[in-house]
């Protein structure tokens, strides 16, 4: 299997395809450009040999985005389940999962083989699974970054520098991820909600309410809202882990108590 990147540009790409024989072209362009590039390649018609396959690298897009090409070519998807904020070495693929799909069994086997050659594990992700698969990836990657950004900001508001906050919080997050890897999410959960420590939850919400107040927003504050939302999720996990019903109910009441009431308690 020969590999070509569509970043080479259409004229140069066409010359390489004609000489290359059986080829897989990876459309490594932004998601919103895949359909346009696919249409442009399809417009080349018989100039591109039919044994050239086209594969996008998007986690969110279905194979349908390559429909113009599918009339004459095999098409597929090849999505590394890893964050790449900047280009990295081939070793970055070792041990990760790569979501794979294809319009033919032969291309799927070729993509699976490529994933294994990179040291990764291929997993079939078809169009019916695609949106949920990509949403899960966003939760596990992008939203982890968003949560850490919130945690860093909270410590900065307490007088820490950004560097100090990152140095303090990232090892904590890495330990939590390692626990999930080794024990699974239910057994990995720790903290006040896992213990049913409703008083600590109340103090947290009181502190966050004081931070939210100067924003000038009416109603609920952003940080306390986020804490409550994630607390509800953590409480469900804690109950699966064995938190007793009475402690769970006390914790639930602490999470749902109105911000105004929480503030009054914090002044007493």
Residue pairs with C-beta under 8 A, 6 or more apart in sequence:
1 22
1 23
1 24
1 110
1 113
1 114
2 20
2 21
2 22
2 23
2 24
3 23
3 24
3 25
3 26
3 114
4 13
4 16
4 17
4 20
4 23
4 24
4 25
4 26
5 25
5 26
5 28
6 13
6 25
6 26
6 27
6 28
6 29
6 37
6 41
7 28
7 29
8 16
10 40
10 41
10 44
13 25
14 44
14 47
14 48
16 23
17 23
17 25
17 48
17 49
17 52
18 47
18 49
21 49
21 51
22 51
22 52
23 51
23 52
23 53
24 52
24 53
24 54
24 55
24 76
24 107
24 110
24 111
25 41
25 52
25 53
25 54
25 55
26 55
26 56
26 57
26 78
27 34
27 37
27 38
27 54
27 55
27 56
27 57
27 66
28 57
29 37
31 58
31 60
31 61
34 56
34 58
34 61
34 65
34 66
35 65
38 54
38 56
38 65
38 66
38 67
38 68
38 69
39 68
41 48
41 54
41 68
41 69
42 68
42 69
42 71
42 72
43 68
45 72
48 72
48 73
50 72
50 73
52 73
53 73
53 74
53 75
53 76
53 102
53 107
53 110
54 66
54 69
54 73
54 74
54 75
54 76
55 75
55 76
55 77
55 78
55 102
55 107
55 111
56 65
56 66
56 75
56 76
56 77
56 78
57 77
57 78
57 79
57 80
58 65
58 77
58 79
59 79
59 81
59 99
59 130
59 133
59 134
59 137
60 130
60 131
60 134
61 77
61 130
62 127
62 130
63 70
63 75
63 76
63 77
63 101
63 102
63 103
63 127
64 127
66 75
69 75
70 103
74 102
74 103
74 104
74 106
74 107
75 102
75 103
75 107
76 100
76 101
76 102
76 103
76 107
76 108
76 111
77 99
77 100
77 101
77 102
77 125
78 98
78 99
78 100
78 111
78 114
78 115
79 98
79 99
79 100
79 125
80 93
80 96
80 98
80 120
81 96
81 97
81 98
81 99
81 137
82 92
82 93
82 96
83 141
83 142
84 92
90 118
91 119
93 115
93 118
93 119
93 120
94 118
94 119
94 120
95 119
95 120
95 121
96 120
96 121
97 120
97 121
97 122
97 123
98 115
98 118
98 120
98 121
98 122
98 123
99 123
99 124
99 125
99 133
100 108
100 111
100 112
100 115
100 122
100 123
100 124
100 125
101 108
101 124
101 125
101 126
101 127
101 130
102 108
102 110
102 111
108 124
111 122
112 122
115 121
115 122
116 122
125 133
144 173
147 230
148 169
148 170
148 173
150 223
150 226
151 165
151 169
152 162
152 165
152 166
152 169
154 211
154 223
155 164
155 165
155 168
155 169
156 162
156 165
157 211
160 168
176 188
176 190
179 187
179 188
179 190
180 188
182 188
185 237
186 237
186 240
186 241
187 241
189 234
189 237
189 238
189 241
191 234
192 200
192 201
192 204
192 251
193 201
193 231
193 234
193 235
193 238
193 251
194 234
194 237
194 238
194 241
194 243
195 243
195 247
196 238
196 243
196 244
196 247
196 248
196 250
196 251
197 251
198 247
198 250
198 251
198 253
198 254
199 254
201 231
201 251
201 254
201 255
202 254
202 257
202 262
202 265
203 266
204 227
205 224
205 227
205 228
205 254
205 255
205 257
205 259
205 262
206 262
206 263
206 265
206 266
207 266
208 221
208 223
208 224
208 227
209 221
209 224
209 259
209 262
209 263
209 266
210 263
210 266
211 221
211 223
212 220
212 221
212 222
212 223
212 224
212 259
213 221
213 263
215 221
215 222
220 259
221 259
224 259
224 262
228 255
228 256
231 251
231 255
232 255
235 243
235 248
235 251
235 252
235 255
238 248
238 251
239 248
243 251
